[in-house]
Amino acid sequence: MMFAAATLALLVTTALLVIRAALGPTVFDRAQAANTLGTVAMLLLAVLGFLTDRPEFLDLALVYGLLNVIGTIAVLKFFTRGDLGDPGEDSELKS
Amino acid sequence: MSLLLASLSWFFLVAGGLFCVIGAIGMLRMPDFYTRMHASSVIETLGAGLILLGLCLQAGWTLITVKLLMIGVLLLFASPTATHALARAALTRGLQPMLADPKEASSKRS
């Protein structure tokens, strides 16, 4: 019962964040909404694992969290600099 | 004892869900990108922390608790990094924060 309540709250959160991602005037609003959606999806996976008595879902939540960070930083780098960095060039040291 | 643990985890899960919804409402209603960042941090710290704490109390001393703590530590390190990168990227691209007009009342929406 308590897991159902938490799941419901997380689903409402997801719906509101999707609305923000669709509305968001700038690309950074959308990136921020996507990042937060990733966090909420991680929590939702963890709670769903408890709701259905399948604790293996926690591993999925961990992997989702790791991918979420990398995805967010890659998208930000792309929209800030226009590319993901040239591997032949030391562009990291200059900025 | 188990009743105490059950009611504590009820409280933490419901409070965490509530904070998640509050943060999402904030992200929908705040007027400006940098203020929305504040609302999203509510979800990523209080909401996530309380929900993971409630799940930890449900799991007891097992491997599941260790995995939940690993998720918590990952969130603790990853979400400030992502938020910092986001703010710096927005500033680099020239997105200006919304400032109050000194002539008018301080908390008016434009």
N, CA and C atoms of all chains as a GROMACS GRO file, in nm:
protein
  615
    1MET      N    1   0.084  -0.121   0.000
    1MET     CA    2   0.000   0.000   0.000
    1MET      C    3   0.087   0.126   0.000
    2MET      N    4   0.189   0.126   0.086
    2MET     CA    5   0.273   0.248   0.092
    2MET      C    6   0.356   0.261  -0.034
    3PHE      N    7   0.393   0.144  -0.094
    3PHE     CA    8   0.467   0.153  -0.218
    3PHE      C    9   0.379   0.205  -0.331
    4ALA      N   10   0.249   0.168  -0.326
    4ALA     CA   11   0.157   0.218  -0.426
    4ALA      C   12   0.143   0.370  -0.416
    5ALA      N   13   0.140   0.421  -0.290
    5ALA     CA   14   0.129   0.566  -0.272
    5ALA      C   15   0.252   0.636  -0.328
    6ALA      N   16   0.371   0.581  -0.297
    6ALA     CA   17   0.494   0.643  -0.347
    6ALA      C   18   0.500   0.637  -0.500
    7THR      N   19   0.456   0.522  -0.556
    7THR     CA   20   0.455   0.510  -0.702
    7THR      C   21   0.364   0.613  -0.766
    8LEU      N   22   0.246   0.631  -0.704
    8LEU     CA   23   0.152   0.730  -0.757
    8LEU      C   24   0.213   0.870  -0.755
    9ALA      N   25   0.277   0.905  -0.643
    9ALA     CA   26   0.339   1.038  -0.633
    9ALA      C   27   0.447   1.054  -0.740
   10LEU      N   28   0.526   0.948  -0.760
   10LEU     CA   29   0.634   0.959  -0.859
   10LEU      C   30   0.577   0.968  -1.000
   11LEU      N   31   0.464   0.902  -1.025
   11LEU     CA   32   0.404   0.912  -1.158
   11LEU      C   33   0.349   1.052  -1.184
   12VAL      N   34   0.289   1.111  -1.079
   12VAL     CA   35   0.241   1.251  -1.094
   12VAL      C   36   0.360   1.343  -1.124
   13THR      N   37   0.471   1.321  -1.050
   13THR     CA   38   0.592   1.400  -1.073
   13THR      C   39   0.639   1.386  -1.218
   14THR      N   40   0.638   1.261  -1.268
   14THR     CA   41   0.680   1.237  -1.405
   14THR      C   42   0.594   1.315  -1.504
   15ALA      N   43   0.461   1.312  -1.480
   15ALA     CA   44   0.371   1.382  -1.573
   15ALA      C   45   0.401   1.531  -1.575
   16LEU      N   46   0.420   1.591  -1.454
   16LEU     CA   47   0.447   1.735  -1.448
   16LEU      C   48   0.579   1.768  -1.517
   17LEU      N   49   0.680   1.680  -1.498
   17LEU     CA   50   0.810   1.708  -1.559
   17LEU      C   51   0.804   1.695  -1.711
   18VAL      N   52   0.723   1.602  -1.760
   18VAL     CA   53   0.709   1.588  -1.905
   18VAL      C   54   0.645   1.714  -1.963
   19ILE      N   55   0.548   1.770  -1.888
   19ILE     CA   56   0.486   1.896  -1.935
   19ILE      C   57   0.592   2.005  -1.943
   20ARG      N   58   0.680   2.013  -1.839
   20ARG     CA   59   0.784   2.117  -1.842
   20ARG      C   60   0.880   2.093  -1.959
   21ALA      N   61   0.914   1.966  -1.985
   21ALA     CA   62   1.006   1.938  -2.095
   21ALA      C   63   0.943   1.974  -2.228
   22ALA      N   64   0.811   1.959  -2.240
   22ALA     CA   65   0.746   1.994  -2.366
   22ALA      C   66   0.734   2.145  -2.380
   23LEU      N   67   0.710   2.217  -2.267
   23LEU     CA   68   0.690   2.362  -2.273
   23LEU      C   69   0.821   2.437  -2.290
   24GLY      N   70   0.924   2.390  -2.212
   24GLY     CA   71   1.048   2.460  -2.186
   24GLY      C   72   1.095   2.554  -2.296
   25PRO      N   73   1.106   2.682  -2.270
   25PRO     CA   74   1.140   2.774  -2.379
   25PRO      C   75   1.281   2.753  -2.434
   26THR      N   76   1.378   2.725  -2.349
   26THR     CA   77   1.514   2.707  -2.400
   26THR      C   78   1.552   2.559  -2.393
   27VAL      N   79   1.662   2.526  -2.459
   27VAL     CA   80   1.706   2.387  -2.460
   27VAL      C   81   1.754   2.345  -2.322
   28PHE      N   82   1.796   2.444  -2.240
   28PHE     CA   83   1.846   2.409  -2.107
   28PHE      C   84   1.733   2.367  -2.015
   29ASP      N   85   1.614   2.428  -2.035
   29ASP     CA   86   1.498   2.382  -1.958
   29ASP      C   87   1.467   2.238  -1.989
   30ARG      N   88   1.475   2.205  -2.117
   30ARG     CA   89   1.445   2.066  -2.155
   30ARG      C   90   1.550   1.971  -2.100
   31ALA      N   91   1.678   2.013  -2.105
   31ALA     CA   92   1.784   1.926  -2.052
   31ALA      C   93   1.767   1.906  -1.902
   32GLN      N   94   1.730   2.014  -1.832
   32GLN     CA   95   1.711   2.003  -1.688
   32GLN      C   96   1.593   1.913  -1.656
   33ALA      N   97   1.484   1.928  -1.732
   33ALA     CA   98   1.368   1.842  -1.709
   33ALA      C   99   1.404   1.696  -1.738
   34ALA      N  100   1.486   1.672  -1.841
   34ALA     CA  101   1.524   1.534  -1.874
   34ALA      C  102   1.611   1.476  -1.764
   35ASN      N  103   1.701   1.560  -1.709
   35ASN     CA  104   1.788   1.512  -1.601
   35ASN      C  105   1.706   1.475  -1.478
   36THR      N  106   1.612   1.563  -1.441
   36THR     CA  107   1.528   1.534  -1.325
   36THR      C  108   1.439   1.414  -1.351
   37LEU      N  109   1.390   1.401  -1.475
   37LEU     CA  110   1.311   1.283  -1.511
   37LEU      C  111   1.391   1.156  -1.492
   38GLY      N  112   1.521   1.161  -1.524
   38GLY     CA  113   1.606   1.044  -1.504
   38GLY      C  114   1.612   1.007  -1.357
   39THR      N  115   1.628   1.110  -1.270
   39THR     CA  116   1.632   1.082  -1.125
   39THR      C  117   1.501   1.019  -1.080
   40VAL      N  118   1.389   1.076  -1.128
   40VAL     CA  119   1.259   1.025  -1.086
   40VAL      C  120   1.238   0.883  -1.139
   41ALA      N  121   1.288   0.855  -1.260
   41ALA     CA  122   1.273   0.720  -1.314
   41ALA      C  123   1.354   0.620  -1.233
   42MET      N  124   1.471   0.666  -1.185
   42MET     CA  125   1.552   0.581  -1.098
   42MET      C  126   1.475   0.546  -0.970
   43LEU      N  127   1.415   0.648  -0.908
   43LEU     CA  128   1.338   0.622  -0.786
   43LEU      C  129   1.219   0.532  -0.815
   44LEU      N  130   1.156   0.556  -0.931
   44LEU     CA  131   1.038   0.477  -0.968
   44LEU      C  132   1.076   0.331  -0.986
   45LEU      N  133   1.193   0.306  -1.046
   45LEU     CA  134   1.240   0.168  -1.063
   45LEU      C  135   1.262   0.103  -0.927
   46ALA      N  136   1.322   0.178  -0.833
   46ALA     CA  137   1.348   0.121  -0.701
   46ALA      C  138   1.218   0.089  -0.630
   47VAL      N  139   1.121   0.182  -0.636
   47VAL     CA  140   0.994   0.158  -0.566
   47VAL      C  141   0.916   0.045  -0.633
   48LEU      N  142   0.923   0.038  -0.766
   48LEU     CA  143   0.851  -0.069  -0.838
   48LEU      C  144   0.908  -0.205  -0.802
   49GLY      N  145   1.041  -0.211  -0.779
   49GLY     CA  146   1.101  -0.336  -0.736
   49GLY      C  147   1.042  -0.383  -0.604
   50PHE      N  148   1.017  -0.289  -0.513
   50PHE     CA  149   0.957  -0.328  -0.386
   50PHE      C  150   0.809  -0.360  -0.403
   51LEU      N  151   0.742  -0.287  -0.492
   51LEU     CA  152   0.597  -0.305  -0.510
   51LEU      C  153   0.567  -0.443  -0.565
   52THR      N  154   0.650  -0.492  -0.657
   52THR     CA  155   0.624  -0.621  -0.720
   52THR      C  156   0.711  -0.732  -0.662
   53ASP      N  157   0.782  -0.705  -0.548
   53ASP     CA  158   0.867  -0.803  -0.483
   53ASP      C  159   0.977  -0.857  -0.575
   54ARG      N  160   1.032  -0.770  -0.656
   54ARG     CA  161   1.143  -0.812  -0.742
   54ARG      C  162   1.260  -0.717  -0.722
   55PRO      N  163   1.345  -0.745  -0.624
   55PRO     CA  164   1.454  -0.651  -0.591
   55PRO      C  165   1.561  -0.639  -0.698
   56GLU      N  166   1.550  -0.720  -0.807
   56GLU     CA  167   1.650  -0.706  -0.914
   56GLU      C  168   1.637  -0.569  -0.983
   57PHE      N  169   1.521  -0.507  -0.968
   57PHE     CA  170   1.500  -0.376  -1.030
   57PHE      C  171   1.598  -0.272  -0.979
   58LEU      N  172   1.656  -0.296  -0.860
   58LEU     CA  173   1.750  -0.198  -0.805
   58LEU      C  174   1.874  -0.189  -0.893
   59ASP      N  175   1.917  -0.302  -0.952
   59ASP     CA  176   2.033  -0.298  -1.041
   59ASP      C  177   2.002  -0.213  -1.164
   60LEU      N  178   1.878  -0.230  -1.215
   60LEU     CA  179   1.838  -0.146  -1.329
   60LEU      C  180   1.842   0.001  -1.290
   61ALA      N  181   1.798   0.032  -1.166
   61ALA     CA  182   1.799   0.171  -1.122
   61ALA      C  183   1.941   0.227  -1.118
   62LEU      N  184   2.035   0.145  -1.071
   62LEU     CA  185   2.174   0.191  -1.065
   62LEU      C  186   2.228   0.221  -1.204
   63VAL      N  187   2.203   0.129  -1.298
   63VAL     CA  188   2.254   0.150  -1.434
   63VAL      C  189   2.188   0.272  -1.497
   64TYR      N  190   2.059   0.288  -1.470
   64TYR     CA  191   1.987   0.404  -1.525
   64TYR      C  192   2.047   0.535  -1.473
   65GLY      N  193   2.080   0.535  -1.344
   65GLY     CA  194   2.139   0.656  -1.286
   65GLY      C  195   2.273   0.688  -1.348
   66LEU      N  196   2.356   0.584  -1.368
   66LEU     CA  197   2.488   0.609  -1.428
   66LEU      C  198   2.474   0.664  -1.570
   67LEU      N  199   2.383   0.604  -1.648
   67LEU     CA  200   2.367   0.650  -1.786
   67LEU      C  201   2.309   0.790  -1.792
   68ASN      N  202   2.223   0.821  -1.694
   68ASN     CA  203   2.156   0.951  -1.692
   68ASN      C  204   2.257   1.065  -1.680
   69VAL      N  205   2.355   1.049  -1.592
   69VAL     CA  206   2.455   1.154  -1.572
   69VAL      C  207   2.534   1.176  -1.700
   70ILE      N  208   2.581   1.064  -1.759
   70ILE     CA  209   2.663   1.076  -1.879
   70ILE      C  210   2.584   1.140  -1.992
   71GLY      N  211   2.456   1.098  -2.005
   71GLY     CA  212   2.372   1.155  -2.110
   71GLY      C  213   2.353   1.304  -2.093
   72THR      N  214   2.324   1.347  -1.968
   72THR     CA  215   2.302   1.490  -1.944
   72THR      C  216   2.426   1.570  -1.977
   73ILE      N  217   2.543   1.522  -1.933
   73ILE     CA  218   2.665   1.600  -1.955
   73ILE      C  219   2.700   1.603  -2.104
   74ALA      N  220   2.675   1.492  -2.176
   74ALA     CA  221   2.701   1.492  -2.320
   74ALA      C  222   2.612   1.591  -2.392
   75VAL      N  223   2.482   1.591  -2.358
   75VAL     CA  224   2.390   1.685  -2.424
   75VAL      C  225   2.432   1.829  -2.396
   76LEU      N  226   2.470   1.858  -2.269
   76LEU     CA  227   2.509   1.995  -2.234
   76LEU      C  228   2.633   2.036  -2.310
   77LYS      N  229   2.731   1.945  -2.319
   77LYS     CA  230   2.854   1.979  -2.390
   77LYS      C  231   2.825   2.007  -2.536
   78PHE      N  232   2.735   1.926  -2.592
   78PHE     CA  233   2.701   1.947  -2.733
   78PHE      C  234   2.635   2.082  -2.755
   79PHE      N  235   2.543   2.120  -2.667
   79PHE     CA  236   2.472   2.246  -2.690
   79PHE      C  237   2.553   2.366  -2.648
   80THR      N  238   2.657   2.348  -2.565
   80THR     CA  239   2.739   2.463  -2.528
   80THR      C  240   2.847   2.490  -2.631
   81ARG      N  241   2.912   2.383  -2.682
   81ARG     CA  242   3.028   2.404  -2.768
   81ARG      C  243   2.999   2.370  -2.913
   82GLY      N  244   2.887   2.303  -2.941
   82GLY     CA  245   2.856   2.268  -3.078
   82GLY      C  246   2.912   2.134  -3.121
   83ASP      N  247   3.001   2.075  -3.040
   83ASP     CA  248   3.047   1.939  -3.071
   83ASP      C  249   3.078   1.868  -2.939
   84LEU      N  250   3.118   1.742  -2.950
   84LEU     CA  251   3.149   1.667  -2.828
   84LEU      C  252   3.298   1.664  -2.803
   85GLY      N  253   3.374   1.750  -2.866
   85GLY     CA  254   3.517   1.752  -2.844
   85GLY      C  255   3.590   1.668  -2.946
   86ASP      N  256   3.697   1.722  -3.003
   86ASP     CA  257   3.776   1.649  -3.102
   86ASP      C  258   3.877   1.562  -3.028
   87PRO      N  259   3.880   1.432  -3.052
   87PRO     CA  260   3.974   1.348  -2.977
   87PRO      C  261   4.120   1.376  -3.010
   88GLY      N  262   4.148   1.440  -3.127
   88GLY     CA  263   4.287   1.464  -3.160
   88GLY      C  264   4.342   1.592  -3.099
   89GLU      N  265   4.258   1.664  -3.026
   89GLU     CA  266   4.296   1.799  -2.983
   89GLU      C  267   4.277   1.809  -2.833
   90ASP      N  268   4.360   1.886  -2.766
   90ASP     CA  269   4.349   1.900  -2.622
   90ASP      C  270   4.253   2.011  -2.588
   91SER      N  271   4.126   1.995  -2.622
   91SER     CA  272   4.033   2.106  -2.602
   91SER      C  273   3.988   2.116  -2.457
   92GLU      N  274   4.004   2.009  -2.378
   92GLU     CA  275   3.957   2.014  -2.240
   92GLU      C  276   4.040   2.113  -2.158
   93LEU      N  277   4.170   2.122  -2.186
   93LEU     CA  278   4.259   2.199  -2.101
   93LEU      C  279   4.238   2.348  -2.117
   94LYS      N  280   4.184   2.389  -2.231
   94LYS     CA  281   4.176   2.533  -2.257
   94LYS      C  282   4.060   2.597  -2.182
   95SER      N  283   3.949   2.526  -2.166
   95SER     CA  284   3.830   2.590  -2.111
   95SER      C  285   3.839   2.599  -1.960
   96MET      N  286   0.839  -0.303   1.769
   96MET     CA  287   0.955  -0.260   1.692
   96MET      C  288   0.926  -0.260   1.542
   97SER      N  289   0.862  -0.370   1.496
   97SER     CA  290   0.834  -0.374   1.353
   97SER      C  291   0.724  -0.275   1.317
   98LEU      N  292   0.633  -0.251   1.414
   98LEU     CA  293   0.530  -0.150   1.389
   98LEU      C  294   0.594  -0.012   1.378
   99LEU      N  295   0.693   0.013   1.465
   99LEU     CA  296   0.764   0.142   1.460
   99LEU      C  297   0.834   0.159   1.326
  100LEU      N  298   0.903   0.050   1.282
  100LEU     CA  299   0.975   0.058   1.154
  100LEU      C  300   0.877   0.079   1.039
  101ALA      N  301   0.764   0.008   1.044
  101ALA     CA  302   0.666   0.020   0.936
  101ALA      C  303   0.611   0.161   0.928
  102SER      N  304   0.578   0.218   1.046
  102SER     CA  305   0.520   0.353   1.041
  102SER      C  306   0.624   0.456   1.001
  103LEU      N  307   0.749   0.435   1.044
  103LEU     CA  308   0.855   0.529   1.002
  103LEU      C  309   0.874   0.523   0.851
  104SER      N  310   0.873   0.402   0.795
  104SER     CA  311   0.897   0.394   0.651
  104SER      C  312   0.776   0.446   0.574
  105TRP      N  313   0.654   0.427   0.627
  105TRP     CA  314   0.536   0.493   0.569
  105TRP      C  315   0.559   0.644   0.563
  106PHE      N  316   0.599   0.697   0.677
  106PHE     CA  317   0.617   0.843   0.686
  106PHE      C  318   0.721   0.890   0.584
  107PHE      N  319   0.836   0.820   0.577
  107PHE     CA  320   0.943   0.864   0.487
  107PHE      C  321   0.899   0.854   0.341
  108LEU      N  322   0.831   0.742   0.306
  108LEU     CA  323   0.790   0.726   0.166
  108LEU      C  324   0.689   0.831   0.125
  109VAL      N  325   0.590   0.856   0.214
  109VAL     CA  326   0.487   0.955   0.178
  109VAL      C  327   0.547   1.094   0.173
  110ALA      N  328   0.637   1.125   0.268
  110ALA     CA  329   0.700   1.258   0.267
  110ALA      C  330   0.786   1.274   0.143
  111GLY      N  331   0.859   1.169   0.105
  111GLY     CA  332   0.942   1.178  -0.015
  111GLY      C  333   0.858   1.199  -0.140
  112GLY      N  334   0.748   1.124  -0.152
  112GLY     CA  335   0.660   1.144  -0.267
  112GLY      C  336   0.603   1.284  -0.271
  113LEU      N  337   0.567   1.334  -0.151
  113LEU     CA  338   0.512   1.470  -0.143
  113LEU      C  339   0.615   1.573  -0.189
  114PHE      N  340   0.741   1.555  -0.145
  114PHE     CA  341   0.844   1.651  -0.185
  114PHE      C  342   0.871   1.643  -0.335
  115CYS      N  343   0.860   1.521  -0.391
  115CYS     CA  344   0.878   1.507  -0.536
  115CYS      C  345   0.771   1.586  -0.611
  116VAL      N  346   0.645   1.572  -0.565
  116VAL     CA  347   0.537   1.643  -0.633
  116VAL      C  348   0.554   1.793  -0.617
  117ILE      N  349   0.597   1.836  -0.496
  117ILE     CA  350   0.618   1.980  -0.472
  117ILE      C  351   0.726   2.034  -0.566
  118GLY      N  352   0.836   1.957  -0.579
  118GLY     CA  353   0.942   2.002  -0.668
  118GLY      C  354   0.897   2.009  -0.812
  119ALA      N  355   0.813   1.912  -0.854
  119ALA     CA  356   0.765   1.913  -0.993
  119ALA      C  357   0.674   2.032  -1.016
  120ILE      N  358   0.589   2.063  -0.917
  120ILE     CA  359   0.502   2.181  -0.931
  120ILE      C  360   0.588   2.307  -0.941
  121GLY      N  361   0.695   2.310  -0.861
  121GLY     CA  362   0.786   2.423  -0.868
  121GLY      C  363   0.849   2.435  -1.005
  122MET      N  364   0.890   2.321  -1.061
  122MET     CA  365   0.952   2.328  -1.193
  122MET      C  366   0.855   2.374  -1.299
  123LEU      N  367   0.727   2.348  -1.276
  123LEU     CA  368   0.627   2.392  -1.374
  123LEU      C  369   0.595   2.540  -1.358
  124ARG      N  370   0.597   2.590  -1.233
  124ARG     CA  371   0.545   2.723  -1.206
  124ARG      C  372   0.651   2.832  -1.198
  125MET      N  373   0.777   2.795  -1.173
  125MET     CA  374   0.880   2.898  -1.156
  125MET      C  375   0.901   2.975  -1.286
  126PRO      N  376   0.933   3.103  -1.275
  126PRO     CA  377   0.932   3.187  -1.395
  126PRO      C  378   1.056   3.178  -1.483
  127ASP      N  379   1.164   3.117  -1.439
  127ASP     CA  380   1.292   3.142  -1.504
  127ASP      C  381   1.378   3.018  -1.488
  128PHE      N  382   1.473   3.000  -1.578
  128PHE     CA  383   1.552   2.876  -1.577
  128PHE      C  384   1.626   2.855  -1.446
  129TYR      N  385   1.690   2.959  -1.395
  129TYR     CA  386   1.773   2.943  -1.276
  129TYR      C  387   1.690   2.919  -1.152
  130THR      N  388   1.567   2.970  -1.148
  130THR     CA  389   1.480   2.941  -1.034
  130THR      C  390   1.425   2.799  -1.044
  131ARG      N  391   1.404   2.752  -1.168
  131ARG     CA  392   1.357   2.614  -1.184
  131ARG      C  393   1.461   2.515  -1.136
  132MET      N  394   1.589   2.554  -1.148
  132MET     CA  395   1.696   2.468  -1.100
  132MET      C  396   1.682   2.442  -0.951
  133HIS      N  397   1.640   2.545  -0.878
  133HIS     CA  398   1.617   2.533  -0.735
  133HIS      C  399   1.508   2.430  -0.707
  134ALA      N  400   1.400   2.433  -0.788
  134ALA     CA  401   1.291   2.337  -0.767
  134ALA      C  402   1.336   2.195  -0.798
  135SER      N  403   1.420   2.181  -0.900
  135SER     CA  404   1.462   2.045  -0.933
  135SER      C  405   1.555   1.988  -0.827
  136SER      N  406   1.627   2.075  -0.756
  136SER     CA  407   1.714   2.022  -0.651
  136SER      C  408   1.632   1.969  -0.533
  137VAL      N  409   1.509   2.017  -0.517
  137VAL     CA  410   1.422   1.962  -0.411
  137VAL      C  411   1.394   1.814  -0.440
  138ILE      N  412   1.365   1.784  -0.569
  138ILE     CA  413   1.340   1.645  -0.605
  138ILE      C  414   1.465   1.561  -0.583
  139GLU      N  415   1.580   1.616  -0.623
  139GLU     CA  416   1.699   1.532  -0.625
  139GLU      C  417   1.761   1.511  -0.488
  140THR      N  418   1.734   1.598  -0.391
  140THR     CA  419   1.791   1.576  -0.259
  140THR      C  420   1.686   1.524  -0.160
  141LEU      N  421   1.585   1.606  -0.132
  141LEU     CA  422   1.489   1.567  -0.028
  141LEU      C  423   1.401   1.453  -0.073
  142GLY      N  424   1.344   1.464  -0.194
  142GLY     CA  425   1.253   1.361  -0.240
  142GLY      C  426   1.322   1.227  -0.253
  143ALA      N  427   1.435   1.226  -0.324
  143ALA     CA  428   1.507   1.100  -0.346
  143ALA      C  429   1.560   1.045  -0.214
  144GLY      N  430   1.616   1.133  -0.129
  144GLY     CA  431   1.671   1.087  -0.003
  144GLY      C  432   1.566   1.024   0.086
  145LEU      N  433   1.450   1.088   0.098
  145LEU     CA  434   1.347   1.034   0.186
  145LEU      C  435   1.292   0.903   0.133
  146ILE      N  436   1.271   0.894   0.002
  146ILE     CA  437   1.217   0.770  -0.054
  146ILE      C  438   1.317   0.656  -0.036
  147LEU      N  439   1.446   0.684  -0.061
  147LEU     CA  440   1.546   0.578  -0.044
  147LEU      C  441   1.558   0.537   0.102
  148LEU      N  442   1.543   0.633   0.194
  148LEU     CA  443   1.548   0.600   0.337
  148LEU      C  444   1.430   0.511   0.375
  149GLY      N  445   1.312   0.543   0.324
  149GLY     CA  446   1.195   0.460   0.353
  149GLY      C  447   1.213   0.319   0.299
  150LEU      N  448   1.269   0.307   0.179
  150LEU     CA  449   1.291   0.174   0.122
  150LEU      C  450   1.395   0.097   0.202
  151CYS      N  451   1.499   0.169   0.251
  151CYS     CA  452   1.602   0.105   0.334
  151CYS      C  453   1.539   0.046   0.459
  152LEU      N  454   1.447   0.121   0.523
  152LEU     CA  455   1.382   0.070   0.644
  152LEU      C  456   1.299  -0.053   0.613
  153GLN      N  457   1.240  -0.058   0.494
  153GLN     CA  458   1.163  -0.176   0.457
  153GLN      C  459   1.251  -0.297   0.435
  154ALA      N  460   1.371  -0.275   0.379
  154ALA     CA  461   1.453  -0.388   0.338
  154ALA      C  462   1.524  -0.454   0.455
  155GLY      N  463   1.554  -0.380   0.561
  155GLY     CA  464   1.630  -0.438   0.670
  155GLY      C  465   1.776  -0.453   0.633
  156TRP      N  466   1.849  -0.536   0.713
  156TRP     CA  467   1.993  -0.549   0.690
  156TRP      C  468   2.020  -0.654   0.584
  157THR      N  469   2.005  -0.620   0.457
  157THR     CA  470   2.031  -0.716   0.349
  157THR      C  471   2.114  -0.648   0.242
  158LEU      N  472   2.139  -0.724   0.134
  158LEU     CA  473   2.212  -0.668   0.021
  158LEU      C  474   2.133  -0.557  -0.047
  159ILE      N  475   2.000  -0.565  -0.034
  159ILE     CA  476   1.914  -0.463  -0.096
  159ILE      C  477   1.944  -0.326  -0.037
  160THR      N  478   1.966  -0.323   0.095
  160THR     CA  479   1.999  -0.195   0.160
  160THR      C  480   2.129  -0.139   0.106
  161VAL      N  481   2.226  -0.230   0.084
  161VAL     CA  482   2.355  -0.184   0.030
  161VAL      C  483   2.335  -0.122  -0.108
  162LYS      N  484   2.251  -0.188  -0.191
  162LYS     CA  485   2.227  -0.133  -0.324
  162LYS      C  486   2.155   0.002  -0.316
  163LEU      N  487   2.060   0.012  -0.223
  163LEU     CA  488   1.990   0.140  -0.206
  163LEU      C  489   2.086   0.249  -0.164
  164LEU      N  490   2.180   0.214  -0.073
  164LEU     CA  491   2.277   0.315  -0.030
  164LEU      C  492   2.368   0.354  -0.146
  165MET      N  493   2.401   0.254  -0.234
  165MET     CA  494   2.484   0.288  -0.351
  165MET      C  495   2.410   0.385  -0.443
  166ILE      N  496   2.279   0.361  -0.460
  166ILE     CA  497   2.200   0.454  -0.542
  166ILE      C  498   2.202   0.594  -0.478
  167GLY      N  499   2.191   0.597  -0.344
  167GLY     CA  500   2.193   0.724  -0.274
  167GLY      C  501   2.325   0.797  -0.292
  168VAL      N  502   2.436   0.725  -0.281
  168VAL     CA  503   2.567   0.788  -0.296
  168VAL      C  504   2.585   0.837  -0.440
  169LEU      N  505   2.539   0.757  -0.536
  169LEU     CA  506   2.547   0.798  -0.676
  169LEU      C  507   2.471   0.928  -0.699
  170LEU      N  508   2.349   0.935  -0.642
  170LEU     CA  509   2.270   1.058  -0.656
  170LEU      C  510   2.340   1.175  -0.592
  171LEU      N  511   2.400   1.149  -0.475
  171LEU     CA  512   2.464   1.256  -0.399
  171LEU      C  513   2.580   1.317  -0.477
  172PHE      N  514   2.652   1.232  -0.556
  172PHE     CA  515   2.764   1.285  -0.632
  172PHE      C  516   2.720   1.335  -0.770
  173ALA      N  517   2.624   1.265  -0.831
  173ALA     CA  518   2.593   1.292  -0.972
  173ALA      C  519   2.504   1.414  -0.990
  174SER      N  520   2.404   1.430  -0.903
  174SER     CA  521   2.309   1.537  -0.933
  174SER      C  522   2.368   1.676  -0.914
  175PRO      N  523   2.454   1.703  -0.814
  175PRO     CA  524   2.518   1.835  -0.810
  175PRO      C  525   2.608   1.860  -0.930
  176THR      N  526   2.677   1.753  -0.976
  176THR     CA  527   2.762   1.768  -1.094
  176THR      C  528   2.680   1.808  -1.215
  177ALA      N  529   2.569   1.736  -1.236
  177ALA     CA  530   2.485   1.767  -1.352
  177ALA      C  531   2.426   1.907  -1.341
  178THR      N  532   2.385   1.944  -1.219
  178THR     CA  533   2.325   2.077  -1.202
  178THR      C  534   2.427   2.187  -1.225
  179HIS      N  535   2.549   2.163  -1.176
  179HIS     CA  536   2.654   2.263  -1.197
  179HIS      C  537   2.687   2.278  -1.345
  180ALA      N  538   2.698   2.162  -1.415
  180ALA     CA  539   2.726   2.167  -1.559
  180ALA      C  540   2.615   2.240  -1.632
  181LEU      N  541   2.491   2.217  -1.588
  181LEU     CA  542   2.376   2.281  -1.652
  181LEU      C  543   2.382   2.433  -1.634
  182ALA      N  544   2.407   2.477  -1.511
  182ALA     CA  545   2.410   2.621  -1.486
  182ALA      C  546   2.524   2.687  -1.562
  183ARG      N  547   2.641   2.620  -1.564
  183ARG     CA  548   2.755   2.679  -1.634
  183ARG      C  549   2.732   2.684  -1.784
  184ALA      N  550   2.669   2.576  -1.838
  184ALA     CA  551   2.640   2.576  -1.981
  184ALA      C  552   2.543   2.687  -2.017
  185ALA      N  553   2.440   2.707  -1.933
  185ALA     CA  554   2.342   2.811  -1.963
  185ALA      C  555   2.407   2.949  -1.956
  186LEU      N  556   2.494   2.970  -1.856
  186LEU     CA  557   2.561   3.100  -1.845
  186LEU      C  558   2.656   3.122  -1.962
  187THR      N  559   2.726   3.016  -2.004
  187THR     CA  560   2.819   3.029  -2.116
  187THR      C  561   2.746   3.065  -2.244
  188ARG      N  562   2.626   3.008  -2.261
  188ARG     CA  563   2.550   3.039  -2.381
  188ARG      C  564   2.480   3.174  -2.371
  189GLY      N  565   2.490   3.241  -2.257
  189GLY     CA  566   2.438   3.377  -2.247
  189GLY      C  567   2.295   3.387  -2.200
  190LEU      N  568   2.246   3.286  -2.129
  190LEU     CA  569   2.112   3.295  -2.072
  190LEU      C  570   2.120   3.379  -1.945
  191GLN      N  571   2.051   3.493  -1.944
  191GLN     CA  572   2.062   3.584  -1.830
  191GLN      C  573   1.963   3.547  -1.722
  192PRO      N  574   2.004   3.552  -1.596
  192PRO     CA  575   1.907   3.530  -1.488
  192PRO      C  576   1.807   3.645  -1.482
  193MET      N  577   1.683   3.612  -1.443
  193MET     CA  578   1.580   3.714  -1.431
  193MET      C  579   1.603   3.788  -1.301
  194LEU      N  580   1.624   3.920  -1.309
  194LEU     CA  581   1.649   4.000  -1.189
  194LEU      C  582   1.529   4.088  -1.161
  195ALA      N  583   1.517   4.127  -1.035
  195ALA     CA  584   1.406   4.213  -0.997
  195ALA      C  585   1.431   4.355  -1.047
  196ASP      N  586   1.324   4.418  -1.089
  196ASP     CA  587   1.335   4.558  -1.129
  196ASP      C  588   1.346   4.642  -1.003
  197PRO      N  589   1.454   4.723  -0.990
  197PRO     CA  590   1.471   4.796  -0.863
  197PRO      C  591   1.360   4.898  -0.836
  198LYS      N  592   1.291   4.943  -0.942
  198LYS     CA  593   1.188   5.045  -0.918
  198LYS      C  594   1.058   4.984  -0.866
  199GLU      N  595   1.034   4.855  -0.904
  199GLU     CA  596   0.906   4.796  -0.865
  199GLU      C  597   0.921   4.712  -0.740
  200ALA      N  598   0.810   4.652  -0.696
  200ALA     CA  599   0.816   4.559  -0.583
  200ALA      C  600   0.901   4.440  -0.622
  201SER      N  601   0.964   4.377  -0.520
  201SER     CA  602   1.072   4.284  -0.552
  201SER      C  603   1.023   4.155  -0.612
  202SER      N  604   0.907   4.104  -0.572
  202SER     CA  605   0.871   3.969  -0.614
  202SER      C  606   0.754   3.969  -0.714
  203LYS      N  607   0.768   4.051  -0.817
  203LYS     CA  608   0.664   4.051  -0.922
  203LYS      C  609   0.706   3.959  -1.034
  204ARG      N  610   0.610   3.886  -1.090
  204ARG     CA  611   0.642   3.807  -1.210
  204ARG      C  612   0.630   3.897  -1.331
  205SER      N  613   0.724   3.874  -1.424
  205SER     CA  614   0.719   3.958  -1.544
  205SER      C  615   0.623   3.898  -1.644
   0.00000   0.00000   0.00000
